[in-house]
């Protein structure tokens, strides 16, 4: 039925492959999951204008394994030819975040800055960056970390929508989030937001992001990762909730996680399309079974 429905839709003006949370400590498992996703994506013959990778591309303290998994993902994703946009997630900081005297190292972020056509935050300390997609502006929200501590040891780390370690050293107070909200409101074009975490109302929401609410009416949709669909330990009663709304707003937010089937229950991602009348489609893909799970069409 979904395949037949896809044949009826108009041509997309823009199309994006949205993914997050490969998040493996074992390079063999990581390659298996990413290979299945990329091979299925190729078979769909739905070339995308961009790839949005919403954090947690890697996991684990062993920097040799982390770098191996970064190289593997560049090997598989770069040949697709689509510009990639990356935001960091909490597991990007695994090599140092659990040991108080270790300096910052973020291999996927470092590599993303060197691959032609790929983009991420300008600095490790930044919590957002802007991009564009057709006639939309896109705001990417990232986990972030202090890169200016003595000896490279971070004074603060921002994950899970909270500031860890020395909160007093965190440079982005309420005024910074208020300024960003003003910037969102001042933009003349419709806006899409994508980040590692959800706004309140979604799965495992960020309290820091609450400071951006209420979001201006120009925001059309939010995509996020972090919360692995099917993970009953962290999502509890909401373990299968993919579509939610921002608290007190008629604004959908979409959980795209995860690219693995150890914590999550599928190797999953989303294809996002924008149409000529301003409507959009969100297509939920199960890469293991090579099938569409659900389709969301919005006016």
Buried (B, 14 or more C-beta within 10 A) or exposed (E): EEEEEBEEBEEBBBBBBBBBBBBBBEBEBBBBBBBBBBEBBEEBEBEBBBBBBBBBBBBBBEBEBBBBBBEBBBEBBBEBEBBBBBBBBBBBBBBBBEEEEBEBBBBBBEBBBEBEEBBBBEEBBBBBBEBEBEEBBBBBBBBBBBBEBEEEBBBBBBBBBEBBBEEEEBEBEEEBBEEBBEEBEEBEEBBBBBBBBBBBBBBBBBEBBBBBBEBBEBBBBBBBBBBBBBBEEEBEEBBEEBEBBBBEBEBBBBBBBBBBBBBBBBBBBBBBBBBEEEEBBBBBBBBBEEEBBEBBEEE
